[in-house]
Amino acid sequence: MSISNFKKDKKIRSLAPKDFKEETTTVWSFKQRGDWATHSGVYRGNWSPYIPRNVILKYSKPGEIVLDYFCGAGTTAVEAKLLGRKCIALDINDKAIELAKKNLDFNLNGLFDQIYEPELLIGDARDLSFIKDNSIDLICAHPPYANIIHYTDHKEGDLSFYDIDGFLNEMTKVAKESYRVLKPGRQCAILIGDLRRHKHIVPLGFKLINIYLNAGFRLKELVIKRQHNCKTTGFWYKNSIKYNFLLLAHEYLPIFEKPKELLSSKEDYTSYDKNVSLSIETCNCRKTLKEMETTTVWILPKKEYINFLNKNIIKRYATGKKYKIVNLSFSSYKNFKWEKVEKEDLSLLLIYSSIFENFDISKDDIKNYLSKGVELIDMLTPFLNKTGHVVIKLKDLRIDSYIIPVAKLFVDSISNDFLKLKEIIIITKDEEIKDFHKDNQEKDLKINHEYLLVYEKVK
Ligand SMILES: C[S@@+](CC[C@H](N)C(=O)[O-])C[C@H]1O[C@@H](n2cnc3c(N)ncnc32)[C@H](O)[C@@H]1O
């Protein structure tokens, strides 16, 4: 059972967070989890109320209907009530619904003309047959992350008892139901994290995004939610270096949109063959660095961004003397040759891609980049030594107001038996972004994160 302290009532001090500002970029970071109204961390694995608050404010209006089919202790339902939205919230766990009812037992003392009490139900997210087609204005939900925390005593249908493949299979049903009940043109936000198994990363976040995209959704935003409870000093710092792994410090909040009209076909990024290829240029960097990054989120000084990036990557992943930093750009690498580099010689191949700095990049360019980039990695893998690493820096792009999740597409495209995904690192600059929405009618988020995909040679 994941509820502790079940009977204790919480004294309400305020009904809203202090000095709240809506998020305007793709990296969301809340130092405190939030304890206004009845919010508390009593239910294990509950999400910070700042997440549903931001999502509800951005993507719905007062009086509209919000659905959370993984209600837990009712964080979304409490926010919906506080913000004057109607809400349907269900959970397979009857104890969670009991707790959610307690959490919703507060008075709004004439704050709104109309107060909507959320509808709380014991139910299964895979079967929303009690909800009509095209009737929900917003979905905002936080599933279990496969079977890392169990929520019931093995109740039939509890998705927290499925292993990764089984979980994704069941989520296919949830995504299909989500698509059916949501109104066209409206949004569905899902929080999900990655898992580490046998020292490598299972990109559960990217896999779940694929499931919702296959159900017919488009990707409106891909938000990174930072986790603040990560231990980064003492014991953890030493072990992170000794065993060369990073503490998982981020989750993904993809915000999907149901298209207004039925899409004729799904976009395919897997096959592309235009007669353009990538070129390689080699650069150099020194290794000295006082303190290494130890979690999967690196916030680096804006002024020395690339310098800090290189140093951190080289210090952690260039375990032998020889490494290469390359830059890929469109032209030809047909006659590519490295001087003084033998097979199995390199401990690190660090790949930057200057094509992403180009403002006019098209979908065709991305398709071309992906197919050639993957081909290039296959060509260069033999130069890596037995435990060598490939690190590639990528970023999501927005084209025609939707996100092209380039890092996810890259992970989808790599099928090299010699390489295993070791880390997905989020990198961002320590800059303050002010008033981004001033000139942005659509209220799209500013993409201010990039990715490092770290692959390890395993054969
Ligand atoms: C990560 S928790 C959600 C926490 C919630 N956001 C909160 O703040 O309290 C996931 C929830 O999914 C529920 N769950 C698991 N399988 C389910 C299913 N098939 N249908 C509905 N809820 C399910 C679990 O009981 C658990 O409460």
The ligand as an ORCA input file, in Angstrom:
! r2SCAN-3c Opt
* xyz 0 1
  C       1.698      7.950    -10.391
  S       0.181      7.594     -9.627
  C      -0.784      9.027     -9.905
  C      -0.588     10.028     -8.824
  C      -1.452     11.278     -8.978
  N      -1.044     12.104    -10.085
  C      -1.391     12.098     -7.700
  O      -0.865     13.223     -7.715
  O      -1.790     11.591     -6.642
  C      -0.512      6.406    -10.720
  C      -1.887      5.930    -10.339
  O      -2.387      5.078    -11.355
  C      -3.295      4.164    -10.736
  N      -3.590      3.073    -11.684
  C      -2.871      1.978    -11.996
  N      -3.495      1.262    -12.947
  C      -4.641      1.923    -13.271
  C      -5.684      1.715    -14.210
  N      -5.713      0.638    -15.005
  N      -6.681      2.639    -14.263
  C      -6.704      3.715    -13.441
  N      -5.743      3.955    -12.523
  C      -4.709      3.086    -12.450
  C      -2.568      3.781     -9.462
  O      -3.462      3.262     -8.504
  C      -1.956      5.130     -9.061
  O      -2.809      5.797     -8.161
*
